[in-house]
Amino acid sequence: MDKNVKELVLWRLERAVPENFKLSIGSKGSFSKSELKKHVEAEDEIGLAFADMQLSFIKALASGEFSRKLAETEIE
């Protein structure tokens, strides 16, 4: 994982994720904020999956895709 990506993901994890957060990643299990941090730091399969999710979200925000989808949902 690129160093800058790793730093960004860890920053978002620290700043944007509440302490009581749990994320389920398919059949891999559920992970707490502190567990996710360890996985990202280790750059293992779980850490890379979480980093990919974060990057996808950031790209959706930057491109406006997230806002468009949110607006579509509000209209329905």
Secondary structure, DSSP 8 states (H G I E B T S, - for coil): --HHHHHHHHHHHHHHS-TT-EEE-GGG-EEEHHHHHHHHHHT-HHHHHHHHHHHHHHHHHHHTHHHHHHHHHHH-
